[in-house]
Amino acid sequence: MEKEKEISRLVRVLRQIAFAEKFSLIISKKEDLSEFNQQQYNRILARLKELEPSIENLFAELHEGVSSKVIRMAARELAEYFEEDIHPKKHHHFGRWRKGRVFVGFAPGFDKRCEW
């Protein structure tokens, strides 16, 4: 149980890294932020490899000077790998509930409307 809790916390930090990298595209001083996020990603990856040795060959550390887009993509992919274990019944949907109405969205790769 403690292992799952720690993985869940690390995945939450990975999601924050991805968000911060998306935000860094807007601000001007993104080099410092990207360097910090790259180092943080590598530390989280090392810890996740200790907790879950099966990912040893699946994910690689990020080298210095990697772009914000690559950091964001790597953090999101690593987080998604553990997402099913953390939230097994989580369903991704593209509509949003607002004041008793359902807003309809389109699912990527599908030609049909998704309505709930």
Secondary structure, DSSP 8 states (H G I E B T S, - for coil): -HHHHHHHHHHHHHHHHHHHHHHHTTSS-HHHHHHHHHHHHHHHHHHHHHH-GGGTTT-----TT--HHHHHHHHHHHHHHHHHHH-TT----S-EEETTEEE-EE-TT-SSEE--
